[in-house]
């Protein structure tokens, strides 16, 4: 029988979700970061941005993941906005993996599938003759 403590994220005395140290598995020069899982409600908000047709909303979604989940290294909003794409992707994938309870590879695969689908839809919108 499953126990409640196995099914929920653990919170500290202050009520915040407890951070976890995790290795960035999608980077060649793997390093570790400390992250806090993102709750379902916040994940749904971020998902709405990520699946928007607005490019800026998609960028904001990845930044929101990092703002909500990254504990260490502690980055300012400007530093998050200036993150190199490889690092931004690896950090957001790691946070999503912890939040969803799946492997970083699985999150990366699904992310790539979503991007490919969105690119194909955009091509169809821009060139209706391809249909």
C-alpha positions as CSV (number, residue, x, y, z in Angstrom):
1,X,0.0,0.0,0.0
2,X,1.3,3.4,-0.9
3,X,2.0,5.8,1.9
4,X,1.2,9.6,1.8
5,X,4.9,10.5,2.5
6,X,5.9,8.5,-0.7
7,X,3.3,10.4,-2.8
8,X,3.9,14.1,-1.8
9,X,6.8,16.5,-1.9
10,X,8.3,17.2,1.5
11,X,8.1,20.6,3.1
12,X,10.4,22.2,5.6
13,X,9.3,24.0,8.8
14,X,8.8,27.2,6.9
15,X,6.2,25.5,4.6
16,X,8.4,25.6,1.5
17,X,9.1,22.5,-0.6
18,X,12.5,21.1,0.3
19,X,15.3,21.5,-2.2
20,X,17.1,18.6,-3.8
21,X,20.6,18.5,-5.2
22,X,20.6,17.1,-8.8
23,X,23.1,16.5,-11.5
24,X,22.5,18.1,-14.9
25,X,22.5,14.9,-16.9
26,X,21.8,16.6,-20.3
27,X,25.1,18.5,-20.2
28,X,28.4,17.0,-21.3
29,X,30.3,18.7,-18.5
30,X,27.8,17.6,-15.9
31,X,27.5,19.7,-12.8
32,X,25.1,19.8,-9.9
33,X,22.5,22.3,-8.9
34,X,20.0,22.6,-6.0
35,X,16.4,22.7,-7.1
36,X,12.9,22.9,-5.5
37,X,10.1,20.9,-7.2
38,X,7.4,23.0,-8.8
39,X,3.8,22.4,-7.7
40,X,1.1,21.1,-10.1
41,X,-0.7,24.5,-10.2
42,X,2.4,26.4,-11.1
43,X,3.3,23.7,-13.6
44,X,0.0,24.3,-15.3
45,X,0.5,28.0,-15.5
46,X,3.9,27.5,-17.0
47,X,2.6,24.9,-19.5
48,X,0.0,27.4,-20.7
49,X,2.8,29.8,-21.5
50,X,5.0,27.1,-23.1
51,X,2.3,26.0,-25.5
52,X,1.3,29.6,-26.5
53,X,1.9,30.8,-30.0
54,X,3.7,33.8,-28.6
55,X,7.5,33.4,-28.7
56,X,8.0,35.7,-25.7
57,X,5.6,33.7,-23.6
58,X,7.6,30.5,-24.4
59,X,10.8,32.2,-23.3
60,X,9.0,33.4,-20.2
61,X,7.9,29.9,-19.5
62,X,11.4,28.5,-19.4
63,X,12.5,31.5,-17.3
64,X,9.6,30.9,-14.9
65,X,10.7,27.3,-14.4
66,X,14.2,28.4,-13.5
67,X,12.9,31.3,-11.2
68,X,10.6,28.9,-9.4
69,X,12.8,25.9,-9.1
70,X,16.5,26.9,-9.0
71,X,17.9,27.4,-5.5
72,X,21.7,27.2,-6.1
73,X,23.4,28.7,-7.8
74,X,21.3,31.7,-6.8
75,X,20.7,33.8,-10.0
76,X,19.2,37.2,-10.4
77,X,16.4,37.7,-13.0
78,X,18.9,39.4,-15.3
79,X,21.2,36.5,-15.0
80,X,18.4,34.1,-15.8
81,X,17.5,36.1,-18.8
82,X,21.2,36.0,-19.9
83,X,21.7,32.3,-19.4
84,X,23.3,30.5,-22.3
85,X,20.7,28.4,-24.1
86,X,22.4,25.1,-23.3
87,X,22.4,25.9,-19.6
88,X,18.9,27.3,-19.5
89,X,17.6,24.1,-21.2
90,X,19.6,21.8,-18.9
91,X,18.5,23.6,-15.7
92,X,14.8,23.7,-16.8
93,X,14.8,20.0,-17.8
94,X,16.3,19.1,-14.4
95,X,13.7,21.1,-12.5
96,X,10.9,19.6,-14.6
97,X,12.3,16.1,-14.0
98,X,12.3,16.6,-10.3
99,X,8.8,18.1,-10.3
100,X,7.3,15.4,-12.5
101,X,9.2,12.5,-11.0
102,X,10.6,11.3,-14.3
103,X,14.1,11.1,-15.8
104,X,15.8,14.1,-17.3
105,X,16.1,12.2,-20.6
106,X,12.3,11.6,-20.7
107,X,11.7,15.3,-20.2
108,X,14.2,16.2,-22.9
109,X,12.6,13.7,-25.3
110,X,9.1,15.1,-24.7
111,X,10.3,18.6,-25.0
112,X,12.0,17.9,-28.3
113,X,8.8,16.2,-29.6
114,X,6.7,19.3,-28.6
115,X,9.1,21.6,-30.3
116,X,9.1,19.5,-33.5
117,X,5.3,19.5,-33.5
118,X,5.1,23.2,-33.0
119,X,7.6,23.9,-35.8
120,X,5.5,21.8,-38.1
121,X,2.3,23.6,-37.2
122,X,4.1,27.0,-37.7
123,X,5.3,25.8,-41.2
124,X,1.8,24.9,-42.1
125,X,0.5,28.3,-41.0
126,X,3.2,30.1,-42.9
127,X,2.8,28.0,-46.1
128,X,-0.7,26.5,-46.4
129,X,0.2,24.9,-49.7
130,X,2.2,22.3,-47.7
131,X,-1.0,20.7,-46.4
